Amino acid sequence: MKNSKTLDSLEDWLVRLETLSSIEINLGLERVDVVLKRLNLKKFEYVISIAGTNGKGSTAAILSALLKEMSFCVGSYTSPHLHKYNERININGISVSDEQIVQAFKRVESKRQTEPLTYFEYGTLAALSIFAENRVDIAILEVGLGGRLDAVNAIDSNACVITNVTLDHRQWLGNDIESIALEKAGIMRKNKPVVFGSKTVPSNIKKHAHKIGSDLLLAGIDYDFLVNENGTWDWYCKSIVVNNIKNLSLNGIHQIENASAALALIASLKNINFPSKKIINRSLRDIVLPGRQEVVCLNDVTWLLDVAHNPDAARVLYDTILKLDYDGNLIIVVGFLMDKQVSSFVKIIHSLVHRWIVCDLDHPRAIPAEKLSFLISSQLDKPVQITDSVMNALSHANSIANPGDMVLVTGSFYTVGPALKWIELQIQDK
């Protein structure tokens, strides 16, 4: 292994970071706190933290687009990535360069000393360092896992969004909604606004906000939206009303829910003027989020790619499929990580699926394809094809799909990411 002083490429650094800690997920703020103090970074004008089970990345992208259009310099840190690590760290919607990340890693390494940072902790500190170096006004930080003990929570936020709370990551966060909600509520701060983006509100969200004195804004009570017959939507929050907002570039009513929460968050920020409808429309029309209900047509076959990996996301995906225009069979290519509720996911979506193809994923926590096949086939009376990689699964789906069919690729970022690359190559070869 190269010494950190001789590491020049981002790829070399990422390989090295995987060796710094023997534990992939090691929740706790102590290690990050220590190194963060040593870095002594410039403070940002605003820090916005985003937690929740689903929709964090979409909400971060929407907030970033809105605040950029309002003339702020905005840094956004999200995870995981689909193609390149650089996707995790954006300034004004543009991924930072390899060189910027390498230099940030070097700064973190110079202050780390003997602290055994995880891959995610190292990346979080590097992102904060890059934002400070580039003097961003607003840092938007997506929680990686949970909230209370996540590395992002080491820096105090001026406001936060919790998109929703459903069952996911139970191995680390708890086996019931209220336990998970309490972990996510850990990003709240005293006297600071927190927007909760779902109308289904766990008791612990309300209790913790009251306990520490956070200003809790609830969807459907403190703010809401209404979709109009012509496809536009209205939004209101306290004394602010915006009518006939144009539809987003992102598909699905759940994206309007995310945009609604983002607007409520901006309305809650002190010393910031709420954006005009013109700014809102301009911000929301060009947001691109690969792998979120992304539709591609290839050889008269519709390909739908979505990173859904839990039951609530599966329900949203189910509704989307029903609205799509295809007249053939649905073939699914799927891979999951170990902590996912495969049985619940399958139960929700199985009635739409004609053929199942499962694959091994390039991730240490992936469910082996053979085990995944057994989990699915034990519930269904349909065949399940086993493949040893995403690429082979896609090739098989492509070979059996007929014009008019749909191929759905889902279950994980680690399924959809390689699939997007594969589709790009197919389009280039045409």
KAPE-V188779 format. One record per backbone hydrogen bond with DSSP energy under -1.0 kcal/mol. NH is the residue of the N-H (numbers start at 1). CO is the residue of the C=O. E is the energy in kcal/mol with one decimal. If there is no record, write none. Layout:
# KAPE-V188779
NH | CO | E
NH | CO | E
This chain:
# KAPE-V188779
6 | 3 | -1.9
13 | 9 | -1.9
14 | 10 | -2.6
15 | 11 | -2.0
16 | 12 | -2.1
17 | 13 | -2.7
18 | 14 | -1.2
19 | 16 | -2.0
28 | 149 | -2.4
33 | 29 | -2.9
34 | 30 | -2.0
35 | 31 | -1.8
36 | 32 | -2.9
37 | 33 | -2.0
38 | 34 | -1.5
39 | 35 | -2.0
40 | 36 | -1.4
46 | 137 | -1.9
48 | 139 | -2.9
49 | 159 | -1.8
50 | 141 | -2.4
51 | 161 | -2.9
53 | 164 | -1.3
59 | 55 | -2.4
60 | 56 | -2.5
61 | 57 | -2.2
62 | 58 | -2.4
63 | 59 | -2.7
64 | 60 | -2.5
65 | 61 | -2.2
66 | 62 | -2.4
67 | 63 | -2.8
68 | 64 | -2.2
69 | 65 | -2.0
70 | 66 | -1.0
71 | 68 | -2.0
72 | 67 | -2.1
75 | 138 | -2.9
76 | 90 | -2.9
77 | 140 | -2.8
78 | 88 | -2.1
87 | 84 | -1.8
88 | 85 | -2.4
89 | 86 | -1.5
90 | 76 | -2.7
91 | 94 | -2.5
92 | 74 | -3.3
94 | 91 | -1.4
96 | 89 | -2.3
101 | 97 | -1.8
102 | 98 | -2.9
103 | 99 | -2.5
104 | 100 | -1.8
105 | 101 | -2.8
106 | 102 | -2.2
107 | 103 | -1.9
108 | 104 | -2.5
109 | 105 | -2.8
110 | 106 | -2.0
112 | 108 | -1.5
115 | 112 | -2.2
117 | 115 | -1.9
122 | 118 | -2.6
123 | 119 | -2.0
124 | 120 | -2.4
125 | 121 | -2.2
126 | 122 | -2.1
127 | 123 | -2.4
128 | 124 | -2.2
129 | 125 | -2.1
130 | 126 | -2.4
131 | 127 | -2.5
132 | 128 | -2.2
133 | 129 | -2.6
134 | 130 | -2.0
135 | 132 | -1.2
136 | 131 | -2.1
137 | 73 | -2.0
138 | 73 | -2.0
139 | 46 | -2.4
140 | 75 | -3.4
141 | 48 | -3.1
142 | 77 | -2.8
143 | 50 | -3.0
148 | 183 | -2.3
153 | 150 | -1.6
154 | 151 | -1.8
155 | 152 | -1.4
158 | 47 | -2.8
159 | 47 | -1.3
160 | 193 | -1.6
161 | 49 | -2.4
162 | 195 | -3.0
163 | 51 | -2.5
172 | 169 | -1.4
173 | 169 | -2.3
174 | 170 | -1.4
180 | 176 | -2.1
181 | 177 | -2.9
182 | 178 | -1.8
183 | 179 | -1.6
184 | 180 | -2.2
185 | 181 | -2.4
187 | 184 | -1.5
188 | 185 | -2.0
191 | 213 | -2.4
192 | 189 | -1.7
194 | 215 | -2.5
195 | 160 | -2.6
196 | 217 | -2.8
197 | 162 | -2.4
205 | 202 | -1.1
206 | 202 | -1.1
207 | 203 | -2.9
208 | 204 | -2.2
209 | 205 | -1.8
210 | 206 | -2.3
211 | 207 | -2.5
212 | 208 | -2.2
213 | 209 | -1.2
214 | 209 | -2.3
215 | 192 | -1.8
216 | 214 | -1.1
217 | 194 | -2.7
219 | 196 | -1.6
220 | 223 | -2.8
221 | 218 | -1.7
222 | 218 | -2.4
223 | 218 | -1.2
224 | 236 | -2.1
226 | 234 | -2.1
228 | 232 | -3.2
231 | 228 | -1.7
233 | 245 | -2.0
234 | 226 | -2.9
235 | 242 | -2.9
236 | 224 | -2.3
237 | 240 | -2.4
240 | 237 | -2.4
242 | 235 | -3.2
245 | 233 | -3.2
249 | 284 | -2.0
255 | 252 | -1.2
257 | 253 | -1.9
258 | 254 | -1.9
259 | 255 | -2.4
260 | 256 | -2.6
261 | 257 | -2.0
262 | 258 | -2.1
263 | 259 | -2.4
264 | 260 | -2.0
265 | 261 | -2.1
266 | 262 | -2.2
267 | 263 | -2.4
268 | 264 | -1.0
280 | 276 | -2.3
281 | 277 | -2.9
282 | 278 | -2.2
283 | 279 | -2.2
284 | 280 | -2.1
292 | 289 | -1.5
294 | 305 | -2.5
296 | 303 | -2.7
298 | 301 | -2.9
301 | 298 | -1.3
302 | 405 | -2.2
303 | 296 | -3.6
304 | 407 | -2.6
305 | 294 | -2.8
306 | 409 | -2.3
307 | 291 | -1.6
314 | 310 | -2.1
315 | 311 | -2.0
316 | 312 | -1.7
317 | 313 | -2.3
318 | 314 | -2.6
319 | 315 | -2.0
320 | 316 | -1.9
321 | 317 | -2.4
322 | 318 | -1.8
326 | 324 | -1.1
328 | 404 | -2.0
331 | 406 | -3.1
332 | 355 | -2.7
333 | 408 | -3.4
334 | 357 | -2.5
335 | 410 | -1.2
338 | 365 | -3.4
340 | 337 | -1.5
342 | 340 | -1.6
345 | 341 | -2.2
346 | 342 | -2.8
347 | 343 | -2.3
348 | 344 | -1.7
349 | 345 | -1.6
350 | 346 | -2.3
352 | 349 | -1.7
353 | 350 | -1.2
354 | 330 | -3.1
355 | 330 | -1.5
356 | 383 | -1.3
357 | 332 | -2.4
358 | 385 | -3.1
359 | 334 | -1.5
363 | 361 | -1.9
366 | 363 | -1.7
367 | 336 | -2.7
372 | 368 | -2.6
373 | 369 | -2.8
374 | 370 | -1.9
375 | 371 | -2.4
376 | 372 | -2.1
377 | 373 | -3.1
378 | 374 | -2.0
379 | 376 | -1.7
380 | 376 | -1.2
385 | 356 | -2.9
387 | 358 | -1.9
393 | 389 | -1.9
394 | 390 | -2.6
395 | 391 | -2.3
396 | 392 | -2.2
397 | 393 | -2.4
398 | 394 | -2.7
399 | 395 | -1.7
400 | 396 | -1.4
401 | 397 | -1.4
404 | 300 | -2.8
405 | 402 | -2.6
406 | 329 | -2.8
407 | 302 | -2.9
408 | 331 | -3.1
409 | 304 | -2.8
410 | 333 | -2.2
411 | 308 | -1.6
415 | 412 | -1.1
416 | 412 | -2.2
417 | 413 | -2.7
419 | 415 | -1.3
420 | 416 | -2.4
421 | 417 | -1.5
422 | 418 | -2.4
423 | 419 | -2.6
424 | 420 | -2.1
425 | 421 | -1.9
426 | 422 | -2.0
427 | 423 | -2.3
428 | 424 | -2.0
429 | 425 | -1.9
